[in-house]
Amino acid sequence: MDFLTASTHLHITTWVVGLILFFAAAAMAADSKGRKITQMILRVFYILIIITGGALFFEFSSINAMEYGLKFLFGLLTIGMMEMVLVRGKKGKSTGLFWLLFAVFLFVTLFYGFRLPLNLDFLAF
Ligand code: HEM
């Protein structure tokens, strides 16, 4: 499955699209049809993010097991918080804490993503 690990472009594409869908869904009225559909497509992108990230992880994690492990963990946590914001928002529950956690986890995920050695590593080891 070389196409998954030859570069990080596929992974980047999936999480950029995922973030756009997340912000779009969050901006829509809680019980609108558009939001429901956007969230369904977003859930497909969660899977694509995990497949593309997971393939990179299994290929390259021996370079630095701890930092790749943290990248994996925080990537999953970011996705988890996206889901929490949307599901709680739909139920009319408060989302402030989950927006905050989303922002923190996204920052850490981006930090490790750009720090790790593939492609853009401008926060080098
Ligand atoms: C919303 C969630 C995620 C975001 C925003 C994100 C972001 C990033 C970024 C910015 C990079 C660096 C790309 C580059 O420099 O070319 C990257 C690479 C990577 N991501 Fe993710 N990611 C997410 C989810 C995940 C998940 C869930 C996993 C694991 C299943 C994962 C595993 C990886 C791996 C292994 C790399 C390669 C790191 C390297 O050596 O440069 N990511 N990601």
Backbone and ligand atoms as CSV (ligand in chain L), in Angstrom:
chain,resi,resn,atom,element,x,y,z
A,1,MET,N,N,0.847,-1.209,0.000
A,1,MET,CA,C,0.000,0.000,0.000
A,1,MET,C,C,0.879,1.253,0.000
A,2,ASP,N,N,1.784,1.306,-0.970
A,2,ASP,CA,C,2.738,2.415,-1.043
A,2,ASP,C,C,2.085,3.786,-1.076
A,3,PHE,N,N,0.919,3.847,-1.747
A,3,PHE,CA,C,0.313,5.176,-1.920
A,3,PHE,C,C,-0.054,5.813,-0.578
A,4,LEU,N,N,-0.200,5.003,0.472
A,4,LEU,CA,C,-0.547,5.553,1.781
A,4,LEU,C,C,0.667,6.098,2.526
A,5,THR,N,N,1.843,5.577,2.174
A,5,THR,CA,C,3.020,5.956,2.961
A,5,THR,C,C,4.103,6.646,2.141
A,6,ALA,N,N,3.870,6.813,0.821
A,6,ALA,CA,C,4.881,7.462,-0.023
A,6,ALA,C,C,5.050,8.930,0.360
A,7,SER,N,N,3.987,9.573,0.829
A,7,SER,CA,C,4.095,10.945,1.332
A,7,SER,C,C,2.974,11.150,2.336
A,8,THR,N,N,2.959,12.327,2.972
A,8,THR,CA,C,1.896,12.602,3.947
A,8,THR,C,C,0.737,13.364,3.303
A,9,HIS,N,N,0.775,13.548,1.969
A,9,HIS,CA,C,-0.230,14.400,1.321
A,9,HIS,C,C,-1.664,13.894,1.488
A,10,LEU,N,N,-1.813,12.557,1.400
A,10,LEU,CA,C,-3.156,12.000,1.523
A,10,LEU,C,C,-3.703,12.253,2.932
A,11,HIS,N,N,-2.836,12.045,3.927
A,11,HIS,CA,C,-3.237,12.282,5.321
A,11,HIS,C,C,-3.610,13.757,5.519
A,12,ILE,N,N,-2.783,14.646,5.001
A,12,ILE,CA,C,-3.064,16.083,5.143
A,12,ILE,C,C,-4.407,16.413,4.488
A,13,THR,N,N,-4.620,15.890,3.273
A,13,THR,CA,C,-5.881,16.160,2.572
A,13,THR,C,C,-7.071,15.729,3.419
A,14,THR,N,N,-6.970,14.531,4.025
A,14,THR,CA,C,-8.136,14.030,4.778
A,14,THR,C,C,-8.415,14.882,6.013
A,15,TRP,N,N,-7.358,15.284,6.760
A,15,TRP,CA,C,-7.690,16.060,7.968
A,15,TRP,C,C,-8.071,17.499,7.643
A,16,VAL,N,N,-7.544,18.072,6.535
A,16,VAL,CA,C,-7.979,19.432,6.163
A,16,VAL,C,C,-9.468,19.406,5.776
A,17,VAL,N,N,-9.848,18.436,4.950
A,17,VAL,CA,C,-11.268,18.324,4.581
A,17,VAL,C,C,-12.115,18.070,5.830
A,18,GLY,N,N,-11.610,17.198,6.725
A,18,GLY,CA,C,-12.325,16.900,7.964
A,18,GLY,C,C,-12.558,18.158,8.799
A,19,LEU,N,N,-11.529,18.986,8.943
A,19,LEU,CA,C,-11.688,20.213,9.740
A,19,LEU,C,C,-12.704,21.161,9.107
A,20,ILE,N,N,-12.650,21.281,7.778
A,20,ILE,CA,C,-13.597,22.173,7.091
A,20,ILE,C,C,-15.032,21.679,7.315
A,21,LEU,N,N,-15.235,20.362,7.158
A,21,LEU,CA,C,-16.583,19.797,7.369
A,21,LEU,C,C,-17.030,20.003,8.812
A,22,PHE,N,N,-16.091,19.858,9.755
A,22,PHE,CA,C,-16.425,20.045,11.172
A,22,PHE,C,C,-16.886,21.479,11.432
A,23,PHE,N,N,-16.115,22.467,10.951
A,23,PHE,CA,C,-16.498,23.860,11.207
A,23,PHE,C,C,-17.813,24.193,10.488
A,24,ALA,N,N,-17.979,23.648,9.293
A,24,ALA,CA,C,-19.217,23.907,8.558
A,24,ALA,C,C,-20.413,23.328,9.322
A,25,ALA,N,N,-20.284,22.080,9.793
A,25,ALA,CA,C,-21.389,21.442,10.526
A,25,ALA,C,C,-21.688,22.216,11.805
A,26,ALA,N,N,-20.627,22.634,12.515
A,26,ALA,CA,C,-20.816,23.335,13.793
A,26,ALA,C,C,-21.534,24.668,13.585
A,27,ALA,N,N,-21.348,25.270,12.387
A,27,ALA,CA,C,-21.959,26.578,12.124
A,27,ALA,C,C,-23.426,26.457,11.708
A,28,MET,N,N,-23.843,25.231,11.360
A,28,MET,CA,C,-25.232,25.060,10.896
A,28,MET,C,C,-26.197,24.906,12.069
A,29,ALA,N,N,-27.455,25.198,11.843
A,29,ALA,CA,C,-28.474,25.048,12.887
A,29,ALA,C,C,-28.488,23.596,13.378
A,30,ALA,N,N,-28.623,23.433,14.708
A,30,ALA,CA,C,-28.424,22.124,15.349
A,30,ALA,C,C,-29.268,20.996,14.761
A,31,ASP,N,N,-30.512,21.298,14.353
A,31,ASP,CA,C,-31.349,20.196,13.872
A,31,ASP,C,C,-31.610,20.269,12.369
A,32,SER,N,N,-30.716,20.977,11.648
A,32,SER,CA,C,-30.936,21.106,10.200
A,32,SER,C,C,-30.490,19.840,9.462
A,33,LYS,N,N,-31.097,19.647,8.308
A,33,LYS,CA,C,-30.765,18.476,7.492
A,33,LYS,C,C,-29.333,18.581,6.977
A,34,GLY,N,N,-28.944,19.824,6.605
A,34,GLY,CA,C,-27.588,20.054,6.090
A,34,GLY,C,C,-26.537,19.597,7.085
A,35,ARG,N,N,-26.783,19.894,8.360
A,35,ARG,CA,C,-25.817,19.515,9.392
A,35,ARG,C,C,-25.739,18.000,9.532
A,36,LYS,N,N,-26.890,17.357,9.448
A,36,LYS,CA,C,-26.922,15.894,9.567
A,36,LYS,C,C,-26.090,15.243,8.451
A,37,ILE,N,N,-26.286,15.749,7.233
A,37,ILE,CA,C,-25.566,15.186,6.090
A,37,ILE,C,C,-24.074,15.487,6.200
A,38,THR,N,N,-23.756,16.757,6.571
A,38,THR,CA,C,-22.345,17.136,6.709
A,38,THR,C,C,-21.673,16.251,7.751
A,39,GLN,N,N,-22.380,15.978,8.845
A,39,GLN,CA,C,-21.784,15.156,9.902
A,39,GLN,C,C,-21.588,13.707,9.442
A,40,MET,N,N,-22.502,13.227,8.595
A,40,MET,CA,C,-22.331,11.867,8.061
A,40,MET,C,C,-21.080,11.776,7.201
A,41,ILE,N,N,-20.881,12.811,6.352
A,41,ILE,CA,C,-19.686,12.810,5.491
A,41,ILE,C,C,-18.441,12.955,6.364
A,42,LEU,N,N,-18.545,13.805,7.399
A,42,LEU,CA,C,-17.417,14.003,8.306
A,42,LEU,C,C,-17.003,12.685,8.950
A,43,ARG,N,N,-17.989,11.852,9.307
A,43,ARG,CA,C,-17.651,10.573,9.960
A,43,ARG,C,C,-16.883,9.653,9.014
A,44,VAL,N,N,-17.183,9.740,7.723
A,44,VAL,CA,C,-16.400,8.963,6.745
A,44,VAL,C,C,-14.959,9.484,6.749
A,45,PHE,N,N,-14.830,10.816,6.852
A,45,PHE,CA,C,-13.482,11.392,6.865
A,45,PHE,C,C,-12.714,11.040,8.137
A,46,TYR,N,N,-13.408,10.869,9.270
A,46,TYR,CA,C,-12.702,10.392,10.484
A,46,TYR,C,C,-11.989,9.085,10.139
A,47,ILE,N,N,-12.719,8.204,9.464
A,47,ILE,CA,C,-12.146,6.888,9.146
A,47,ILE,C,C,-10.958,7.054,8.203
A,48,LEU,N,N,-11.103,7.942,7.195
A,48,LEU,CA,C,-10.003,8.154,6.253
A,48,LEU,C,C,-8.773,8.754,6.956
A,49,ILE,N,N,-9.021,9.675,7.902
A,49,ILE,CA,C,-7.901,10.268,8.663
A,49,ILE,C,C,-7.176,9.168,9.431
A,50,ILE,N,N,-7.954,8.278,10.059
A,50,ILE,CA,C,-7.352,7.222,10.887
A,50,ILE,C,C,-6.619,6.200,10.000
A,51,ILE,N,N,-7.193,5.874,8.836
A,51,ILE,CA,C,-6.512,4.923,7.935
A,51,ILE,C,C,-5.191,5.518,7.436
A,52,THR,N,N,-5.250,6.782,6.933
A,52,THR,CA,C,-4.020,7.373,6.372
A,52,THR,C,C,-2.987,7.631,7.472
A,53,GLY,N,N,-3.444,8.111,8.647
A,53,GLY,CA,C,-2.519,8.344,9.767
A,53,GLY,C,C,-1.973,7.025,10.298
A,54,GLY,N,N,-2.856,6.026,10.402
A,54,GLY,CA,C,-2.449,4.710,10.908
A,54,GLY,C,C,-1.405,4.058,10.003
A,55,ALA,N,N,-1.561,4.209,8.683
A,55,ALA,CA,C,-0.594,3.623,7.739
A,55,ALA,C,C,0.777,4.270,7.936
A,56,LEU,N,N,0.800,5.610,8.095
A,56,LEU,CA,C,2.073,6.308,8.339
A,56,LEU,C,C,2.665,5.837,9.670
A,57,PHE,N,N,1.781,5.685,10.656
A,57,PHE,CA,C,2.233,5.262,11.987
A,57,PHE,C,C,2.910,3.885,11.918
A,58,PHE,N,N,2.254,2.931,11.286
A,58,PHE,CA,C,2.820,1.584,11.272
A,58,PHE,C,C,4.104,1.515,10.452
A,59,GLU,N,N,4.221,2.373,9.447
A,59,GLU,CA,C,5.422,2.372,8.621
A,59,GLU,C,C,6.593,3.045,9.336
A,60,PHE,N,N,6.317,4.131,10.073
A,60,PHE,CA,C,7.422,4.980,10.526
A,60,PHE,C,C,7.579,5.100,12.041
A,61,SER,N,N,6.696,4.480,12.836
A,61,SER,CA,C,6.743,4.744,14.287
A,61,SER,C,C,8.027,4.255,14.943
A,62,SER,N,N,8.774,3.354,14.276
A,62,SER,CA,C,10.022,2.893,14.894
A,62,SER,C,C,11.073,4.004,14.952
A,63,ILE,N,N,10.851,5.092,14.193
A,63,ILE,CA,C,11.797,6.229,14.225
A,63,ILE,C,C,11.825,6.842,15.629
A,64,ASN,N,N,10.636,6.986,16.229
A,64,ASN,CA,C,10.552,7.558,17.573
A,64,ASN,C,C,9.199,7.136,18.152
A,65,ALA,N,N,9.211,5.970,18.801
A,65,ALA,CA,C,7.948,5.344,19.219
A,65,ALA,C,C,7.116,6.265,20.098
A,66,MET,N,N,7.761,7.004,21.001
A,66,MET,CA,C,6.991,7.819,21.926
A,66,MET,C,C,6.287,8.965,21.198
A,67,GLU,N,N,7.035,9.687,20.370
A,67,GLU,CA,C,6.416,10.851,19.720
A,67,GLU,C,C,5.381,10.432,18.681
A,68,TYR,N,N,5.639,9.315,17.980
A,68,TYR,CA,C,4.617,8.830,17.047
A,68,TYR,C,C,3.383,8.351,17.810
A,69,GLY,N,N,3.631,7.738,18.995
A,69,GLY,CA,C,2.512,7.302,19.832
A,69,GLY,C,C,1.663,8.483,20.274
A,70,LEU,N,N,2.329,9.575,20.678
A,70,LEU,CA,C,1.587,10.767,21.111
A,70,LEU,C,C,0.829,11.382,19.942
A,71,LYS,N,N,1.458,11.384,18.753
A,71,LYS,CA,C,0.772,11.910,17.562
A,71,LYS,C,C,-0.513,11.122,17.310
A,72,PHE,N,N,-0.418,9.812,17.390
A,72,PHE,CA,C,-1.566,8.924,17.185
A,72,PHE,C,C,-2.653,9.245,18.220
A,73,LEU,N,N,-2.234,9.271,19.503
A,73,LEU,CA,C,-3.187,9.484,20.588
A,73,LEU,C,C,-3.902,10.829,20.456
A,74,PHE,N,N,-3.126,11.899,20.248
A,74,PHE,CA,C,-3.748,13.222,20.178
A,74,PHE,C,C,-4.578,13.395,18.908
A,75,GLY,N,N,-4.178,12.712,17.816
A,75,GLY,CA,C,-5.006,12.736,16.601
A,75,GLY,C,C,-6.381,12.145,16.896
A,76,LEU,N,N,-6.386,11.009,17.610
A,76,LEU,CA,C,-7.667,10.377,17.953
A,76,LEU,C,C,-8.473,11.262,18.902
A,77,LEU,N,N,-7.798,11.866,19.890
A,77,LEU,CA,C,-8.498,12.732,20.839
A,77,LEU,C,C,-9.118,13.940,20.129
A,78,THR,N,N,-8.396,14.492,19.140
A,78,THR,CA,C,-8.942,15.629,18.386
A,78,THR,C,C,-10.250,15.230,17.709
A,79,ILE,N,N,-10.222,14.058,17.058
A,79,ILE,CA,C,-11.428,13.571,16.397
A,79,ILE,C,C,-12.548,13.358,17.430
A,80,GLY,N,N,-12.176,12.802,18.584
A,80,GLY,CA,C,-13.155,12.577,19.650
A,80,GLY,C,C,-13.839,13.868,20.075
A,81,MET,N,N,-13.056,14.955,20.197
A,81,MET,CA,C,-13.635,16.233,20.630
A,81,MET,C,C,-14.518,16.844,19.536
A,82,MET,N,N,-14.158,16.629,18.256
A,82,MET,CA,C,-15.014,17.113,17.176
A,82,MET,C,C,-16.394,16.463,17.303
A,83,GLU,N,N,-16.373,15.168,17.543
A,83,GLU,CA,C,-17.621,14.426,17.664
A,83,GLU,C,C,-18.412,14.889,18.894
A,84,MET,N,N,-17.709,15.117,20.016
A,84,MET,CA,C,-18.387,15.572,21.242
A,84,MET,C,C,-19.061,16.926,21.029
A,85,VAL,N,N,-18.351,17.868,20.376
A,85,VAL,CA,C,-18.919,19.197,20.144
A,85,VAL,C,C,-20.214,19.066,19.323
A,86,LEU,N,N,-20.161,18.272,18.259
A,86,LEU,CA,C,-21.329,18.182,17.375
A,86,LEU,C,C,-22.489,17.438,18.049
A,87,VAL,N,N,-22.187,16.336,18.733
A,87,VAL,CA,C,-23.265,15.548,19.348
A,87,VAL,C,C,-23.901,16.318,20.506
A,88,ARG,N,N,-23.049,16.931,21.355
A,88,ARG,CA,C,-23.607,17.693,22.486
A,88,ARG,C,C,-24.365,18.924,21.983
A,89,GLY,N,N,-23.840,19.562,20.937
A,89,GLY,CA,C,-24.521,20.726,20.370
A,89,GLY,C,C,-25.914,20.353,19.878
A,90,LYS,N,N,-26.013,19.199,19.253
A,90,LYS,CA,C,-27.305,18.743,18.727
A,90,LYS,C,C,-28.306,18.510,19.857
A,91,LYS,N,N,-27.790,18.004,20.992
A,91,LYS,CA,C,-28.672,17.739,22.140
A,91,LYS,C,C,-28.958,19.003,22.942
A,92,GLY,N,N,-28.366,20.135,22.529
A,92,GLY,CA,C,-28.591,21.378,23.248
A,92,GLY,C,C,-27.781,21.485,24.532
A,93,LYS,N,N,-26.780,20.609,24.710
A,93,LYS,CA,C,-25.934,20.675,25.912
A,93,LYS,C,C,-24.774,21.638,25.681
A,94,SER,N,N,-24.091,22.022,26.759
A,94,SER,CA,C,-22.981,22.979,26.637
A,94,SER,C,C,-21.807,22.336,25.890
A,95,THR,N,N,-21.110,23.155,25.086
A,95,THR,CA,C,-20.003,22.613,24.293
A,95,THR,C,C,-18.686,23.338,24.577
A,96,GLY,N,N,-18.729,24.371,25.448
A,96,GLY,CA,C,-17.547,25.213,25.682
A,96,GLY,C,C,-16.306,24.416,26.040
A,97,LEU,N,N,-16.443,23.501,27.008
A,97,LEU,CA,C,-15.292,22.709,27.459
A,97,LEU,C,C,-14.731,21.878,26.306
A,98,PHE,N,N,-15.623,21.340,25.472
A,98,PHE,CA,C,-15.169,20.454,24.398
A,98,PHE,C,C,-14.534,21.235,23.252
A,99,TRP,N,N,-14.997,22.485,23.046
A,99,TRP,CA,C,-14.310,23.361,22.078
A,99,TRP,C,C,-12.884,23.641,22.555
A,100,LEU,N,N,-12.761,23.883,23.867
A,100,LEU,CA,C,-11.443,24.176,24.422
A,100,LEU,C,C,-10.523,22.961,24.263
A,101,LEU,N,N,-11.036,21.777,24.630
A,101,LEU,CA,C,-10.232,20.558,24.506
A,101,LEU,C,C,-9.889,20.284,23.048
A,102,PHE,N,N,-10.849,20.541,22.152
A,102,PHE,CA,C,-10.594,20.374,20.714
A,102,PHE,C,C,-9.406,21.247,20.301
A,103,ALA,N,N,-9.421,22.524,20.713
A,103,ALA,CA,C,-8.357,23.457,20.318
A,103,ALA,C,C,-7.004,23.002,20.874
A,104,VAL,N,N,-7.002,22.552,22.137
A,104,VAL,CA,C,-5.744,22.119,22.762
A,104,VAL,C,C,-5.218,20.859,22.053
A,105,PHE,N,N,-6.095,19.876,21.850
A,105,PHE,CA,C,-5.665,18.613,21.236
A,105,PHE,C,C,-5.236,18.845,19.779
A,106,LEU,N,N,-5.956,19.729,19.078
A,106,LEU,CA,C,-5.577,20.017,17.686
A,106,LEU,C,C,-4.178,20.639,17.655
A,107,PHE,N,N,-3.940,21.568,18.580
A,107,PHE,CA,C,-2.631,22.220,18.624
A,107,PHE,C,C,-1.523,21.185,18.854
A,108,VAL,N,N,-1.744,20.285,19.822
A,108,VAL,CA,C,-0.718,19.279,20.128
A,108,VAL,C,C,-0.525,18.342,18.925
A,109,THR,N,N,-1.625,17.968,18.274
A,109,THR,CA,C,-1.542,17.079,17.105
A,109,THR,C,C,-0.752,17.742,15.982
A,110,LEU,N,N,-1.046,19.019,15.717
A,110,LEU,CA,C,-0.318,19.741,14.672
A,110,LEU,C,C,1.151,19.869,15.061
A,111,PHE,N,N,1.394,20.130,16.343
A,111,PHE,CA,C,2.765,20.272,16.822
A,111,PHE,C,C,3.563,19.003,16.517
A,112,TYR,N,N,3.022,17.839,16.930
A,112,TYR,CA,C,3.754,16.589,16.690
A,112,TYR,C,C,3.803,16.258,15.206
A,113,GLY,N,N,2.710,16.536,14.481
A,113,GLY,CA,C,2.703,16.267,13.040
A,113,GLY,C,C,3.836,17.010,12.348
A,114,PHE,N,N,3.995,18.289,12.680
A,114,PHE,CA,C,5.020,19.088,12.001
A,114,PHE,C,C,6.403,18.867,12.597
A,115,ARG,N,N,6.454,18.315,13.793
A,115,ARG,CA,C,7.738,18.055,14.426
A,115,ARG,C,C,8.348,16.755,13.904
A,116,LEU,N,N,7.491,15.764,13.681
A,116,LEU,CA,C,7.976,14.464,13.231
A,116,LEU,C,C,8.595,14.600,11.833
A,117,PRO,N,N,9.484,13.684,11.494
A,117,PRO,CA,C,10.418,13.931,10.391
A,117,PRO,C,C,9.876,13.894,8.955
A,118,LEU,N,N,8.708,13.308,8.696
A,118,LEU,CA,C,8.267,13.227,7.303
A,118,LEU,C,C,7.865,14.600,6.779
A,119,ASN,N,N,8.107,14.817,5.508
A,119,ASN,CA,C,7.612,16.014,4.811
A,119,ASN,C,C,7.937,17.308,5.553
A,120,LEU,N,N,6.906,18.006,6.047
A,120,LEU,CA,C,7.139,19.306,6.679
A,120,LEU,C,C,7.585,19.103,8.125
A,121,ASP,N,N,8.884,19.222,8.391
A,121,ASP,CA,C,9.331,19.029,9.778
A,121,ASP,C,C,10.026,20.293,10.268
A,122,PHE,N,N,9.257,21.415,10.192
A,122,PHE,CA,C,9.899,22.680,10.546
A,122,PHE,C,C,10.039,22.900,12.056
A,123,LEU,N,N,9.613,21.920,12.854
A,123,LEU,CA,C,9.878,22.007,14.304
A,123,LEU,C,C,10.905,20.943,14.681
A,124,ALA,N,N,11.772,20.648,13.736
A,124,ALA,CA,C,12.718,19.523,13.769
A,124,ALA,C,C,13.108,18.953,15.137
A,125,PHE,N,N,13.509,17.709,15.121
A,125,PHE,CA,C,13.914,16.971,16.329
A,125,PHE,C,C,14.975,17.713,17.121
L,1,HEM,C1,C,-7.703,15.794,13.172
L,1,HEM,C2,C,-6.757,14.931,13.353
L,1,HEM,C3,C,-5.355,15.037,12.809
L,1,HEM,C4,C,-4.624,16.133,12.402
L,1,HEM,C5,C,-5.034,17.597,12.393
L,1,HEM,C6,C,-3.321,15.640,11.957
L,1,HEM,C7,C,-2.287,16.453,11.493
L,1,HEM,C8,C,-1.093,15.991,10.979
L,1,HEM,C9,C,-0.015,16.813,10.459
L,1,HEM,C10,C,-0.006,18.331,10.407
L,1,HEM,C11,C,0.984,15.994,10.044
L,1,HEM,C12,C,2.327,16.398,9.423
L,1,HEM,C13,C,2.250,16.274,7.931
L,1,HEM,C14,C,3.563,16.610,7.265
L,1,HEM,O1,O,4.445,17.215,7.861
L,1,HEM,O2,O,3.704,16.241,6.106
L,1,HEM,C15,C,0.573,14.634,10.321
L,1,HEM,C16,C,1.330,13.519,10.092
L,1,HEM,C17,C,1.073,12.286,10.654
L,1,HEM,N1,N,-0.111,11.898,11.282
L,1,HEM,FE1,FE,-1.719,13.054,11.631
L,1,HEM,N2,N,-3.290,14.282,12.092
L,1,HEM,C18,C,-4.513,13.878,12.624
L,1,HEM,C19,C,-4.890,12.575,12.932
L,1,HEM,C20,C,-4.025,11.499,12.963
L,1,HEM,C21,C,-4.356,10.180,13.448
L,1,HEM,C22,C,-5.737,9.776,13.996
L,1,HEM,C23,C,-3.228,9.428,13.318
L,1,HEM,C24,C,-3.008,7.983,13.646
L,1,HEM,C25,C,-3.908,7.064,13.435
L,1,HEM,C26,C,-2.186,10.254,12.727
L,1,HEM,C27,C,-0.888,9.837,12.437
L,1,HEM,C28,C,0.045,10.606,11.744
L,1,HEM,C29,C,1.376,10.139,11.386
L,1,HEM,C30,C,1.982,8.779,11.739
L,1,HEM,C31,C,2.015,11.196,10.702
L,1,HEM,C32,C,3.456,11.217,10.111
L,1,HEM,C33,C,4.347,12.045,11.032
L,1,HEM,C34,C,5.694,12.344,10.424
L,1,HEM,O3,O,6.561,11.471,10.471
L,1,HEM,O4,O,5.906,13.440,9.901
L,1,HEM,N3,N,-2.711,11.511,12.518
L,1,HEM,N4,N,-0.707,14.661,10.868
